[in-house]
């Protein structure tokens, strides 16, 4: 290991890095060393590399866990400004360590980084070596609350993991640290004793006192304008907090207060450091991003027949969910540009390709140039263009001179109905290359993602850096320039494999020859085909239908799918299968292998990116999974030593949201809301007893070690731990089902108790978070309120027994349990939010827009609205319903919004009024309290003919105020009777 550290130092110093020293106080990551945390601020260039022992008390495992240590070794590199080829520099550093990139599967997997306590964030990846995370690779965007310019790239190596992979050992203790000395021999005692200290023996009062002392000293140093010692004391403050947290001594309020305090200090340190460097005149120089120099106009080619155009935008690895979305956006923008210029005839074909590292659009049949056009140029009004003798006036002569035409060429033109002097200019169509050269920079510069970052390319902001551009029209280059990058004919296979492309039509074939499959559909086919055989050899199969979402993610993680079969020890099958598959799928993107009966087998399929040594990749991935299962076994055993009630006490230490208390407070609210809702329902005694006990334990598993580590197992672990603790099966199932549905399309709870708890959970989330101003805005929805609204309506639709609960009523119940005031307008806003989600759900299910809008008055009762939508879809073509709808719409159109129901038959003056009154009375008597639409139509059809006769015979808006008010009152009574059935104005 010491040799590896030396090699990395040699590698990076040869590339301009100075060697800094580790921080002389405990830090949780190399990022916190002032050589990173402070030096990334401001405009000065900075390249540094150093070893950083990183101390994380919460990762203490007494030295027993093979992969997790309270003190692990990071190797930290900062390149400021980011050089444009940081990935290549990093990969060459792996080669310097002796890693054969051709044999191993090295992957950059999306992993955005943020430290709210430091006001710092960046976008980047975990780097995987045969499935093991060995490096964090981040483009810093902000630190200390300050936007960074220039952007730095941070590369953080996890040295123990790298050496375990290189040396082929299963436990960090077995790593050869120096000749004849293992890691365990050198540091095992310290690992055990510090774990003892952090988990068992640290004095809580002493560390609380240290926290206060350190925070006060940081404050004093800031007041003295000394940012370096202030930063040091903020780090000491952070470590004291981490010790207290590992001891389980931090409550919700204390956590929020401590975080706010440390964040405030860190922000002040950052600002003061930036000020001090500016005062010193930035001794290291100024590398802030400057606008790119404009490119000299390039000669553009011309073609004389329809041709093929290819655009490739080369990027560093995109997040999987951005691949298809970005490809669609680029295709749409290019299509729009070509169509607007008349370059895309009906027979033209546009194909889209996308991988994590490239977006490609190929358009075949592009016309060689725009059609010529005629443009009418308007001059002065015709009356002012000639004098009485017909000679051109000064106005006309000036117009002709300004347009460069002979006055004799000017003639009368009609523009907007007016007569003007003007002329028709012949506009020669631009060559296709010119159109493309003007449109393509806008397309590239306009790329945006869900999360965007900056890099050393002025004017660009996208999910990940854009590194190359290819643009070919047939065999000709279209050399447009964006942010200093000029498009050419060079593409790249895997990593450093540069290839010249002869023509646009040959781009895809060139990539395939380089081992890159650009077509997602073909990659999907290969993933499935290549995984099927290995799974069969293991005696099972992959359930590709059940794993479709994972397959789609894998498709957009690799450019050349290569399936590798791996195995794990059968003893791990004693863990609940949900734990095993969650680790496999969520953490490692492995495809589980199942027996014909559906039971999990001790095997998995990983999909590597390109040709590799299968034995090497298999061994690496098996070691990773073994370590993760060891972690899971540790957490599982730790949780089983406590009862559900004991685990639940940990909720007090988990913050829910500002002003809404802890997760324990939230769990209590869910219990109370569920009990209040249940009072409105027809539940059996057994169901009420189950609800009472399940409510007491609601969300307890969120404080379990397993769910803290693997949040996706919430509900699953509640059921597992409840069963093992001897809780009745109905209680255990309800605790699981209250988490359902987890996502759109997921099954709702099957039992009524789980359904009540599920509804209570989502009502609490909506009422509370809307009350504190945390409603979703734009694409931001950190608390998943859109998902909560969809889940709420899905459960209410699925359980007819929940019909007495409406969204509005449920939100009002939830509001009474909140620790903050929930204003009526806030509840109304939350109800509208749920209604909009429900509206979209119905539209997505294929209901016509008019049908959905017509049933929206029932959005608060989703099951009733769903039935009404289905009934309306059937009735819309029914002649009797159409006549009734038309009659009712006549009533609604004439009524002012403020018309009140009520009338006096004694004021009727026409037989038609009596007939409508009698029909209204009969229908009102015949209608049940909340009729289904067919019932309503059957009863209310008796109104249609009397309404038509009424409007034919009666002047509603009579000059006599008394008659007018009486007639409007009769119609308003009909509106009140039918208004709750549908929004008749939307029926059409």
Secondary structure, 3 states (H helix, E strand, C coil): CHHHHHHHHHHHHCCCCEECCCCCCCCCCHHHCHHHHCCCCCCCCEEEEEEEEEECHHHCCCCCCCCCCCEEEEEEEEEECCCCCHHHHHHHHHHHCCCCCCCCCEEEEECCEEEHHHCEEEEEEEEEECCEEEEEEEEEEEECCEECCCCEEEEEEEHHHHHHHHHCCCCHHHCEEECCEEHHHHHHHHHHHHHHHHHHHCCHHHHHHHHHHHHHHHHHHHHCCCHHHHHHHHHHHHHHHHHHHHCCCCCHHHHHHHHHHHHHHHHHHHHHHHHHHHHCCCCCCCCCCCCCCCCCCCCCCCCCCCEEEEEEEEECCCCHHHHHHHHHHHHHHHHHHHHHCCCEEEEEEEEEEEECCEEEEEEEEECCECCCEEEEEEEEEHHHHECCCCCECHHHHHHHHHHCCCHHHCEEEEECCEEEEEEEEEECCCEHHHHHHHHHHHHHHCCCCCCCECCCCCCCCECCCEEEEEEEECCEECCCEECCEECECEEECCCCCEEECCCHHHHHHHHHHCCCCCCHHHHHHHHHHHHHHHHHHCCCECCCCCCHHHHHHHHCCCCCEEEEEEECCHHHHHCCHHHHHHHHHHHCCCEEEECCCCCEEEEEEEEEECCCCHHHHHHHHHHHHHHHHHHHHHHHHHHHCCCHHHHHHHHHHCEEECCCEEHHHHHHHHHHHHHHHHCCCCCCHHHHHHHHHHHHHCCHHHHCHHHHHCHHHCCHHHHHHHHHCCCCHHHHHHHHHCCCCCCCCCCCCCCHHHHHHHHHHHHHHHHHHHHCCCCCECCECCCCHHHHHHHHHHHHHHCHHHCCCCHHHHHHHHHHCCCCCCCHHHHHHHHHHHHHHHHHHHHHCCCCHHHHHHHHHHCCCHHHHHHHHHHHHHHCCCHHHHHHHHHHHHHHHHCCCCCCCCCCHHHCCCHHHHHHHHHHHHHHHHCCCCCCHHHHHHHHCHHHHHHHHHHHHCCCCCCCHHHHHHHHHHHHHHHHHHCCCCCHHHCC
